[in-house]
Amino acid sequence: MFGLPVLTDFTHRYVGPSGHPDPRFFIWAMAWWPHAILHGLNPMWTRAVWAPAGYNLAWATGVPGPSLVLAPVTMTAGPIASYNTLALLAAPSAATTAYLLCRHITGRWWPSLVGGWVFGFSTYEVAHVGLQVNLELIFLVPIAVHLVLLRLQGAIAPRPFVAALTLVLVSQFLTSTEVFASMAVFGAIALIIALLAAGPDQRPHLVATAMSIAMSFGLAALLAGPYLYYVFAYGIPHRTPIGADLLSFLIPTSMTRLHLTAFDGMVRRFPGSLQENTAYVGPALIAVLILFAVARRRTAAGKVLLWSLAAVTVATLGETLFVAGRRILPMPWRAVGALPLLNNAFPRRFVLYVFLALSLMLAMWLSEIRWKRSGWALALLVPMLLFPAPSLLAQHGRVVVPRFFEAGIYRRYIRPDDTILIALPRARDDLFPQSQSMVIQVQSGFTFRMVVAYTGPRPREYAGSPILQALTIGVVPAVGPPEFQRFLRSHGITAIVMQPRSTLEPGITKLVGHPPMAVADVLLYELSGSNAGARGSGQAASRRFFLPRAM
């Protein structure tokens, strides 16, 4: 459904909205990590973007683990092919690992298949296809739960368990630090609930397993030490956490096939963007939850699942309870969300754990009712209500790189390690046009550096620079020529490149003081002498590992 439009041109077309910047950043990231390792560069602090100071990639969603795993694909078919591979395999891989977890618990094939489908193709997962690959790659979460269950059942010895779980944790950390952190929090909550629900004879084994899990986290922290250094050493950013609206669990948005237009007005009042409102589970799955609770509420497994689901649902609502877009009252996550690291997690993304718990409940409930027609009719209604909308399936973009860069013409005008400004105008459907320059830089093999980029979180300099702020959104800076030229000199910019007939041309020409020249299919402002000192020393500095100065 998602892949057919890109399979015919796998190296130029990509899964995701054409005007959204995130797919372009991930395409850049898929190329950056292998490039940095192969060329002996510091992969965590790059001067390829936001030059000359550079950028700390520890707080960007750069998926270093998957990018290195798919490095052979990147080097043979290009980063767009690698990105498409991740985007298309994420949901099926999550469904598969959830199926294996359900099969381990229930021992039955069909119930596990339905449970795996619900997790792998949930509204959370489908909404992130082609957008945030780091949030889409959640197949390791069921594997972690599976390993813990195997240890609790004595099916795996302590040492192999610690080794396997450490590998899973490191892999998840190098895929998404946000999912890693939330998995740790809700895993700890589930263990506490299990300790409370277990009998006296089971608690010592739970405590021993918890100690093994803690050891795995300690080993994972040691292995991820260099990455963690960059996470903490240069300041921790803070984002405003946004939770899910209470009604969003029941009312579908336009991302589902069976959404009701009568509720569109209410959906628009839900906090956050439409793409992040992924809490819809549907009435059928809620009905299964109720039936499961009635049947299993007194069992230990039922208590753990039900109370864990309650805890993660409350957390998903965030710091404030919203109902139909209206603030109602403060929520418990306000205390937790004030902690470092966790204050960067978006509570509405915790819905992935809601779907994991519900998929397990669905599989367990189906395995108990056997082949009752009414129960299976209800179960099969669940994926029907979660089926994605055609508009979501039709979201595909295409990378178009100017011939100036694609044909290598830029090498006549831009020397290795020069810092350039690619000025792209604001587009109606593209809030961050600078994300296009990320793909252009990849096409050039990271030959030059860019003063403006799209990396998600921005460097500290951005907040105090109206010039950077204007150029990032594709408008002419509201400054005079002297200030703009000081900016060019201080950043060592040797050239400005823009499209022909760009709306930026008159304003940039006035600020630079001379018109551009037409070269191939671009306009080029040559700024000879702007980078006289930086050009000679920059190349040497980029060829060795270095610790960046504090921002």
Secondary structure, 3 states (H helix, E strand, C coil): CCCHHHHCCCCCEEECCCCCCHHHHHHHHHHHHHHHHHCCCCCCEECCCCCCCCEEHHHCCCCHHHHHHCHHHHHHHCHHHHHHHHHHHHHHHHHHHHHHHHHHHHCCHHHHHHHHHHHHCCHHHHHHCCCCHHHHCCCHHHHHHHHHHHHHCCCCCHHHHHHHHHHHHHHHHCCCHHHHHHHHHHHHHHHHHHHHHCCCCCHHHHHHHHHHHHHHHHHHHHHCHHHHHHHHHCCCCCCCCCCCEHHHHCCCCCCECCCCHHHHHHHCCCCCCHHHCCCCCHHHHHHHHHHHHHHHCCCHHHHHHHHHHHHHHHHHCCCEEEECCEEEEECCHHHHCCCCCHHHCCHHHHHHHHHHHHHHHHHHHHHHHCCCHHHHHHHHHHHHHHCECHHHHCCEEECCCCHHHHCCHHHHCCCCCCEEEEECCCECCECCCCHHHHHHHHHCCCCCEECCCCCCCCCHHHHCCHHHHHHHHCCCCCCCHHHHHHHHHHCCEEEEEECCCCCCHHHHHHHHCCCCEEECCEEEEECCCCCHHHHHHHHHHHCCCCCCCCC
